[in-house]
């Protein structure tokens, strides 16, 4: 890797699995210090350990928890340079985008 993110700090929401985990790995491979945020404590800790980073539990639907995530990243590493906002949900009652109501969009 090029280490083009050396010295940078990246926060990845939904970083415990899937696209978020892959992004955390790539960011770390490029030299970033990675903070993994996720609702899954066990997988989140494992993901953070796998990239040599920090895990912070967070439900991105809760503004105070998101603030705490970014505060923890800044406290641990001094700043936040990259935010990979990956976490989200697809409500089970929302089967077609054409009928998504405003409350569902706010949860997503």
ZIPESUL-V556805 format. One record per run of one state. SS is the DSSP state (hx for helix, st for strand, lp for the rest). FROM is the first residue (numbers start at 1). LEN is the number of residues. If there is no record, write none. Layout:
# ZIPESUL-V556805
ss;from;len
SS;FROM;LEN
SS;FROM;LEN
This chain:
# ZIPESUL-V556805
ss;from;len
lp;1;8
st;9;5
lp;14;4
hx;18;12
lp;30;3
st;33;6
lp;39;2
hx;41;10
lp;51;3
st;54;4
lp;58;5
hx;63;15
lp;78;4
st;82;4
lp;86;11
hx;97;3
lp;100;2
hx;102;6
lp;108;1
